[in-house]
Amino acid sequence: MHELSLVSALVEEVSRDAQGRGVSRVATVRLAVGKRAHALPHALLFCFDLVKKNTTLADAQLIIEVIPPVFHCERCGVSEIHDTLLFDCARCGLPAVPTGGTELEIRGYEG
C-alpha cells in the first residue's frame, strides 16, 4: 500500500514546516488528490490516523479534496471532465491528453 509512504511523507513535511513556523499543534491538513493520482482517499485517511500519532499532527484532521480527471484535445481544443483513465475526444475521436486529476498536493494546514 503506497498510501502509507505518501502519508508518512505528508506528516513529515507538514511537521517540519509547522515547526519552522513555531506551530506546536496542527488542527487540519488539506490535501488535493486527483482521481488519476492512483491514491485512494479512504486508504490515505486510514494511514493518516496511524502515522500522525506522537507528532504535532496527533489531533489533526485530514481533509481530502478529490480532483476530477480533465482531458484536453490538442486538435479541437476541447477540455472535458471525465471519470475515466483514458478518454477519446467526443468531437474528433483522437485521444485526449490528461491535464488534471493527477494532483497529489498539500493545499495547506491550520495550527
C-alpha positions in Angstrom: 0.0 0.0 0.0 1.9 3.1 -1.2 -0.6 5.4 0.6 1.4 4.6 3.8 4.6 6.1 2.3 2.7 9.0 0.9 1.1 9.8 4.2 4.4 9.4 6.0 5.9 12.0 3.7 2.9 14.3 4.2 3.2 14.1 8.0 6.9 14.7 7.9 6.6 17.6 5.6 3.8 19.4 7.5 5.6 18.7 10.8 8.8 20.2 9.6 7.1 23.3 8.1 4.9 23.7 11.3 8.0 23.5 13.5 9.8 26.1 11.3 6.8 28.5 11.7 6.6 27.9 15.5 3.3 26.0 15.3 3.2 23.4 18.1 -0.1 21.6 17.1 -1.7 21.2 13.7 -5.5 21.0 13.7 -6.3 20.3 10.0 -4.4 19.4 6.8 -5.9 19.9 3.4 -4.8 17.6 0.7 -5.8 17.6 -3.0 -5.9 14.1 -4.6 -6.6 13.7 -8.3 -8.7 10.7 -9.3 -5.8 9.8 -11.7 -3.2 10.1 -8.9 -3.7 6.4 -8.0 -4.1 7.1 -4.3 -7.2 6.0 -2.6 -8.7 8.7 -0.3 -10.1 6.1 2.2 -6.6 4.5 2.4 -5.0 7.9 2.9 -7.3 8.7 5.8 -6.7 5.3 7.4 -2.9 5.7 7.1 -3.0 9.3 8.3 -4.7 8.1 11.6 -1.8 5.6 12.0 1.1 7.8 11.1 0.1 11.0 12.9 0.4 9.5 16.4 3.1 11.2 18.6 3.6 14.0 16.1 2.5 17.7 16.0 -0.4 16.3 13.9 -1.7 13.9 16.5 -5.1 15.6 16.8 -5.3 16.8 13.2 -8.0 16.0 10.7 -7.1 15.2 7.1 -9.5 16.9 4.7 -9.2 15.5 1.2 -10.4 17.3 -1.9 -10.9 14.9 -4.8 -10.0 16.5 -8.1 -11.8 15.1 -11.2 -9.9 14.0 -14.3 -9.7 16.7 -17.0 -8.8 15.8 -20.6 -7.8 18.2 -23.4 -7.9 17.6 -27.1 -4.9 19.2 -28.7 -6.6 19.1 -32.1 -10.0 20.5 -31.2 -9.1 22.5 -28.1 -11.9 20.9 -26.1 -11.4 20.3 -22.4 -13.7 17.9 -20.6 -14.1 16.3 -17.2 -14.4 12.5 -17.4 -14.2 9.9 -14.7 -12.0 7.6 -16.7 -8.3 6.9 -17.0 -8.3 7.4 -20.8 -10.6 9.5 -23.0 -11.0 10.0 -26.7 -12.3 13.4 -27.8 -16.1 13.4 -28.3 -15.7 15.8 -31.2 -12.9 14.3 -33.3 -12.2 10.9 -31.8 -8.5 11.4 -31.2 -7.0 10.5 -27.8 -7.2 13.5 -25.4 -4.3 14.4 -23.1 -4.9 14.4 -19.4 -4.4 17.8 -17.9 -5.9 17.5 -14.5 -6.8 14.9 -11.9 -3.2 13.8 -11.3 -2.7 16.1 -8.4 -1.4 15.0 -5.0 -0.5 18.1 -3.1 -0.8 19.7 0.3 -3.1 22.6 -0.1 -2.5 23.9 3.4 -2.7 23.3 7.1 -4.0 25.1 10.2 -2.5 25.0 13.6 
